[in-house]
Amino acid sequence: MKIDANQEFLLELANTKMPFGKYAGRYLVDLPETYVLWFKEKGYPQGKLGLMMELLMEIKLNGLEGLIRPLRKE
C-alpha cells in the first residue's frame, strides 16, 4: 500500500510534539483549543509547524481529534 503525501502529513501531525512555549513536549493534537486559537489570531509559526497547526485548528473545530490520536507511534 502506498501512502500519499496527505496521509504522510497526517501521520507526521499525529506524532509531532510542540517544540516550544507553554505546552512544549505535548503532542500537537493534545494542545488546548484555546492555545491553537491564540496562534490563529497572532499568526502561526513559519514552515511545516505552522501548516500543521493550521490544519490542527480545522481538526479541532470539527471535533476530529479522535481520528488523529490513533495514528501515533507511541
Summary of the structure (lengths in Angstrom):
residues: 74
radius of gyration: 11.9
end to end distance: 21.9
largest distance: 39.6
contacts: 172
relative contact order: 0.18
helix: 62%
strand: 3%
